[in-house]
Amino acid sequence: MSAGPWSECVVVRSGDGSLAFVSTTSEALAMLQEAWPRRKGPAYYAAVGACEEVLSGHLPPYVARIAFLDACREAGIAVAP
């Protein structure tokens, strides 16, 4: 199983108004671990786990993308349509 680029990029708006383009599981995991707001709930932890499983080759990349989107919504991070 490949952990290559996602089929669709996720565009998120940070608290300062800048945009981040997340297009791989590695980028998503880095954002989750290094640039996440203080509020971390179940979706955040599920997304970290999903990203780790994808990078280990146990899950397909789309699972990490879906989990990352759920974590963004949970944290109130704006996601571009």
TIRO-2110 file (N, C-alpha, C; in Angstrom, 1 decimal):
// TIRO-2110
0.8, -1.2, 0.0, N, 1, A
0.0, 0.0, 0.0, CA, 1, A
0.9, 1.2, 0.0, C, 1, A
0.6, 2.2, -0.9, N, 2, A
1.4, 3.4, -1.0, CA, 2, A
0.8, 4.5, -0.1, C, 2, A
1.7, 5.3, 0.5, N, 3, A
1.3, 6.4, 1.3, CA, 3, A
1.6, 7.7, 0.6, C, 3, A
1.5, 7.6, -0.7, N, 4, A
1.7, 8.8, -1.6, CA, 4, A
0.7, 9.9, -1.4, C, 4, A
0.7, 10.8, -2.4, N, 5, A
-0.2, 12.0, -2.3, CA, 5, A
-1.7, 11.6, -2.2, C, 5, A
-2.5, 12.4, -1.6, N, 6, A
-3.9, 12.1, -1.5, CA, 6, A
-4.5, 12.5, -2.8, C, 6, A
-5.7, 12.0, -3.1, N, 7, A
-6.4, 12.3, -4.4, CA, 7, A
-6.8, 13.7, -4.4, C, 7, A
-7.1, 14.3, -3.3, N, 8, A
-7.5, 15.7, -3.2, CA, 8, A
-6.7, 16.4, -2.0, C, 8, A
-6.2, 17.5, -2.3, N, 9, A
-5.5, 18.3, -1.3, CA, 9, A
-6.5, 18.9, -0.3, C, 9, A
-6.2, 19.1, 0.9, N, 10, A
-7.0, 19.7, 1.9, CA, 10, A
-6.4, 21.1, 2.2, C, 10, A
-7.2, 22.1, 2.0, N, 11, A
-6.8, 23.5, 2.3, CA, 11, A
-7.4, 23.9, 3.6, C, 11, A
-6.5, 24.3, 4.6, N, 12, A
-6.9, 24.7, 5.9, CA, 12, A
-6.5, 26.1, 6.1, C, 12, A
-7.3, 26.8, 6.9, N, 13, A
-7.0, 28.2, 7.3, CA, 13, A
-6.6, 28.2, 8.7, C, 13, A
-5.4, 28.7, 9.0, N, 14, A
-4.9, 28.8, 10.4, CA, 14, A
-5.5, 30.0, 11.1, C, 14, A
-5.2, 30.0, 12.4, N, 15, A
-5.7, 31.1, 13.2, CA, 15, A
-5.3, 32.5, 12.8, C, 15, A
-4.1, 32.6, 12.1, N, 16, A
-3.7, 33.9, 11.7, CA, 16, A
-4.1, 34.2, 10.3, C, 16, A
-5.0, 33.4, 9.7, N, 17, A
-5.5, 33.6, 8.4, CA, 17, A
-4.8, 33.1, 7.2, C, 17, A
-3.6, 32.5, 7.5, N, 18, A
-2.8, 31.9, 6.4, CA, 18, A
-3.4, 30.6, 6.0, C, 18, A
-3.1, 30.2, 4.7, N, 19, A
-3.6, 28.9, 4.2, CA, 19, A
-2.5, 27.9, 4.3, C, 19, A
-2.9, 26.7, 4.6, N, 20, A
-1.9, 25.5, 4.5, CA, 20, A
-2.5, 24.5, 3.5, C, 20, A
-1.7, 24.0, 2.7, N, 21, A
-2.1, 23.0, 1.7, CA, 21, A
-1.6, 21.6, 2.2, C, 21, A
-2.5, 20.7, 2.6, N, 22, A
-2.1, 19.4, 3.1, CA, 22, A
-2.4, 18.4, 2.0, C, 22, A
-1.4, 17.7, 1.5, N, 23, A
-1.7, 16.8, 0.4, CA, 23, A
-1.2, 15.4, 0.6, C, 23, A
-0.5, 15.1, 1.7, N, 24, A
0.0, 13.8, 2.0, CA, 24, A
-0.3, 13.5, 3.5, C, 24, A
-0.2, 12.2, 3.8, N, 25, A
-0.4, 11.8, 5.1, CA, 25, A
0.8, 12.3, 6.0, C, 25, A
2.0, 12.4, 5.5, N, 26, A
3.1, 12.9, 6.3, CA, 26, A
2.9, 14.4, 6.6, C, 26, A
2.4, 15.1, 5.7, N, 27, A
2.1, 16.6, 6.0, CA, 27, A
1.0, 16.7, 7.0, C, 27, A
0.0, 15.8, 6.9, N, 28, A
-1.1, 15.9, 7.9, CA, 28, A
-0.6, 15.5, 9.3, C, 28, A
0.2, 14.5, 9.4, N, 29, A
0.7, 14.1, 10.7, CA, 29, A
1.6, 15.2, 11.3, C, 29, A
2.4, 15.8, 10.4, N, 30, A
3.2, 16.9, 10.9, CA, 30, A
2.4, 18.1, 11.4, C, 30, A
1.3, 18.4, 10.7, N, 31, A
0.4, 19.5, 11.2, CA, 31, A
-0.2, 19.1, 12.5, C, 31, A
-0.7, 17.9, 12.6, N, 32, A
-1.3, 17.4, 13.8, CA, 32, A
-0.4, 17.5, 15.0, C, 32, A
0.9, 17.1, 14.8, N, 33, A
1.8, 17.0, 15.9, CA, 33, A
2.5, 18.4, 16.2, C, 33, A
2.6, 19.2, 15.2, N, 34, A
3.5, 20.4, 15.4, CA, 34, A
2.7, 21.8, 15.4, C, 34, A
1.5, 21.8, 14.8, N, 35, A
0.8, 23.0, 14.6, CA, 35, A
-0.7, 23.0, 14.9, C, 35, A
-1.0, 22.2, 15.9, N, 36, A
-2.4, 22.0, 16.2, CA, 36, A
-2.8, 22.9, 17.3, C, 36, A
-4.1, 23.4, 17.3, N, 37, A
-4.5, 24.2, 18.4, CA, 37, A
-4.6, 23.3, 19.7, C, 37, A
-4.7, 24.0, 20.8, N, 38, A
-4.7, 23.3, 22.1, CA, 38, A
-5.8, 22.3, 22.2, C, 38, A
-7.0, 22.6, 21.6, N, 39, A
-8.1, 21.7, 21.8, CA, 39, A
-7.9, 20.4, 21.0, C, 39, A
-7.7, 19.3, 21.7, N, 40, A
-7.5, 18.0, 21.1, CA, 40, A
-8.5, 17.0, 21.7, C, 40, A
-9.3, 16.5, 20.8, N, 41, A
-10.4, 15.6, 21.2, CA, 41, A
-10.2, 14.2, 20.6, C, 41, A
-11.3, 13.4, 20.6, N, 42, A
-11.2, 12.1, 20.0, CA, 42, A
-10.9, 12.1, 18.6, C, 42, A
-11.4, 13.0, 17.8, N, 43, A
-11.1, 13.0, 16.3, CA, 43, A
-9.6, 13.3, 16.1, C, 43, A
-9.0, 14.2, 16.9, N, 44, A
-7.6, 14.4, 16.8, CA, 44, A
-6.8, 13.2, 17.0, C, 44, A
-7.0, 12.5, 18.1, N, 45, A
-6.3, 11.2, 18.4, CA, 45, A
-6.5, 10.2, 17.4, C, 45, A
-7.8, 10.1, 16.8, N, 46, A
-8.1, 9.1, 15.8, CA, 46, A
-7.3, 9.5, 14.5, C, 46, A
-7.1, 10.8, 14.2, N, 47, A
-6.4, 11.2, 13.0, CA, 47, A
-4.9, 10.9, 13.1, C, 47, A
-4.3, 11.1, 14.3, N, 48, A
-2.9, 10.8, 14.5, CA, 48, A
-2.7, 9.3, 14.3, C, 48, A
-3.6, 8.5, 14.9, N, 49, A
-3.5, 7.0, 14.8, CA, 49, A
-3.7, 6.6, 13.3, C, 49, A
-4.6, 7.2, 12.6, N, 50, A
-4.8, 6.8, 11.2, CA, 50, A
-3.6, 7.2, 10.4, C, 50, A
-3.1, 8.3, 10.6, N, 51, A
-1.9, 8.7, 9.9, CA, 51, A
-0.7, 7.7, 10.1, C, 51, A
-0.5, 7.4, 11.4, N, 52, A
0.5, 6.4, 11.7, CA, 52, A
0.3, 5.1, 11.0, C, 52, A
-0.9, 4.6, 11.0, N, 53, A
-1.3, 3.3, 10.4, CA, 53, A
-1.0, 3.4, 8.9, C, 53, A
-1.4, 4.5, 8.2, N, 54, A
-1.2, 4.7, 6.8, CA, 54, A
0.3, 4.6, 6.5, C, 54, A
1.1, 5.4, 7.3, N, 55, A
2.6, 5.4, 7.1, CA, 55, A
3.2, 4.1, 7.4, C, 55, A
2.6, 3.3, 8.2, N, 56, A
3.1, 1.9, 8.4, CA, 56, A
2.7, 0.9, 7.4, C, 56, A
1.8, 1.4, 6.5, N, 57, A
1.3, 0.5, 5.4, CA, 57, A
0.2, -0.4, 5.7, C, 57, A
-0.5, -0.1, 6.8, N, 58, A
-1.7, -0.9, 7.3, CA, 58, A
-3.0, -0.4, 6.8, C, 58, A
-3.1, 0.9, 6.4, N, 59, A
-4.3, 1.5, 5.9, CA, 59, A
-4.1, 2.3, 4.6, C, 59, A
-5.1, 2.4, 3.7, N, 60, A
-4.9, 3.2, 2.5, CA, 60, A
-4.9, 4.7, 2.9, C, 60, A
-4.3, 5.6, 2.1, N, 61, A
-4.2, 7.0, 2.4, CA, 61, A
-5.5, 7.7, 2.6, C, 61, A
-6.5, 7.3, 1.9, N, 62, A
-7.8, 8.1, 2.0, CA, 62, A
-8.3, 8.0, 3.5, C, 62, A
-8.0, 7.0, 4.2, N, 63, A
-8.4, 6.9, 5.6, CA, 63, A
-7.8, 8.1, 6.4, C, 63, A
-6.6, 8.3, 6.2, N, 64, A
-5.9, 9.4, 6.9, CA, 64, A
-6.5, 10.8, 6.5, C, 64, A
-6.8, 11.0, 5.2, N, 65, A
-7.4, 12.2, 4.8, CA, 65, A
-8.8, 12.4, 5.5, C, 65, A
-9.6, 11.4, 5.5, N, 66, A
-10.9, 11.5, 6.1, CA, 66, A
-10.8, 11.8, 7.6, C, 66, A
-9.9, 11.1, 8.3, N, 67, A
-9.6, 11.4, 9.7, CA, 67, A
-9.1, 12.8, 10.0, C, 67, A
-8.2, 13.3, 9.1, N, 68, A
-7.7, 14.6, 9.2, CA, 68, A
-8.8, 15.7, 9.1, C, 68, A
-9.7, 15.5, 8.1, N, 69, A
-10.8, 16.4, 8.0, CA, 69, A
-11.7, 16.4, 9.2, C, 69, A
-11.9, 15.2, 9.8, N, 70, A
-12.7, 15.2, 11.0, CA, 70, A
-12.1, 15.9, 12.1, C, 70, A
-10.7, 15.8, 12.3, N, 71, A
-10.0, 16.4, 13.3, CA, 71, A
-10.1, 18.0, 13.1, C, 71, A
-10.0, 18.4, 11.9, N, 72, A
-10.1, 19.8, 11.6, CA, 72, A
-11.4, 20.4, 12.0, C, 72, A
-12.5, 19.7, 11.7, N, 73, A
-13.8, 20.1, 12.1, CA, 73, A
-14.0, 20.1, 13.6, C, 73, A
-13.5, 19.1, 14.3, N, 74, A
-13.5, 19.0, 15.7, CA, 74, A
-12.8, 20.3, 16.4, C, 74, A
-11.7, 20.7, 15.8, N, 75, A
-10.9, 21.7, 16.4, CA, 75, A
-11.4, 23.1, 15.9, C, 75, A
-12.4, 23.2, 15.0, N, 76, A
-12.9, 24.4, 14.5, CA, 76, A
-11.9, 25.1, 13.5, C, 76, A
-11.1, 24.3, 12.8, N, 77, A
-10.2, 24.8, 11.8, CA, 77, A
-11.0, 24.8, 10.5, C, 77, A
-11.0, 26.0, 9.9, N, 78, A
-11.7, 26.2, 8.6, CA, 78, A
-11.0, 25.3, 7.5, C, 78, A
-11.9, 24.6, 6.8, N, 79, A
-11.4, 23.8, 5.7, CA, 79, A
-12.1, 24.3, 4.4, C, 79, A
-11.3, 24.6, 3.4, N, 80, A
-11.9, 25.1, 2.1, CA, 80, A
-12.6, 24.0, 1.4, C, 80, A
-13.7, 24.3, 0.8, N, 81, A
-14.5, 23.3, 0.1, CA, 81, A
-13.8, 22.7, -1.1, C, 81, A
END
